């Protein structure tokens, strides 16, 4: 009997060890997926920031009377670049302000019919519209990855492993105002 109970104990220890390894690996995988998803958002946000100087240069020639709006756009871009290394929550607040400044700028473009016909402006407008769509898709993917990680970190029994190995819930990339989630209408 001693031999059989020894094998059963060994099998139980092996099963528990395999369950721990499997749970840990799921946590690691989901943490890596959140990081990868954030990288996708980061790329699109940087891409948007890199288009803004071109947009401002294009707009300056036409919108001489809108200096404050252009200065605000440049200021918001600078703030967004200053927070590039921040986490999702802090970055979302700054990027939301940049999105609002972009929306205000494009609302003013309506007053300049010659600008709306400019080829360089139309190209920038198309690029910014694409970037906004990519940001929205990347945000959805990131938040899905965050949800998966957070479920593992908070649900039993994986929460025991998460606590033991210092896994933490990730922060969603949310918007302060639901209207900011809408892609700006950049087509004229």
Secondary structure as GFF3:
##gff-version 3
##sequence-region A 1 188
A	DSSP	alpha_helix	2	60	.	.	.	ID=ss1
A	DSSP	three_ten_helix	64	66	.	.	.	ID=ss2
A	DSSP	alpha_helix	67	82	.	.	.	ID=ss3
A	DSSP	alpha_helix	88	109	.	.	.	ID=ss4
A	DSSP	alpha_helix	113	116	.	.	.	ID=ss5
A	DSSP	alpha_helix	119	154	.	.	.	ID=ss6
A	DSSP	alpha_helix	158	164	.	.	.	ID=ss7
A	DSSP	three_ten_helix	178	181	.	.	.	ID=ss8
###
